[in-house]
Amino acid sequence: MAEEEPTADEIAQHFSAMDDSVTLINATIADDSDALAQFGSAAEVKLMVTRNTDHIEIQKKKDWYKASSKTKTKYTKAVTDGKAYVAG
C-alpha cells in the first residue's frame, strides 16, 4: 500500500515534532539533570532519548522528508549524538 501524501500543514507538523525531538536530545546531552529528575533513572532517560532518536529515524524514511529541500543536518546529528549518549 502506497504512503498517503501529507498536506503541507501536516509536513510542517512532522518537522516541528522532529525539531522538538532534536531539542530534547540536545538538551539532555548537554545537561541530563532535569531529565534524571523527571524520569528517575539513567536507564529511563536513555529510553526517552532512544524514543526520540527512533522518531527521527522513522520520519527520515518518509517520502515527504526525502522530497523536502529543508536542511536536515540537525536531524542526522541528533540521531548520531543521541545514540552515542545512550551507548555511553
Secondary structure, DSSP 8 states (H G I E B T S, - for coil): -------HHHHHHHHHHHHHHHHHHHHHHH-THHHHHHHSSHHHHHHHHHHHHHHHHHHHTSHHHHH--S--HHHHHHHHHHHHHHH-
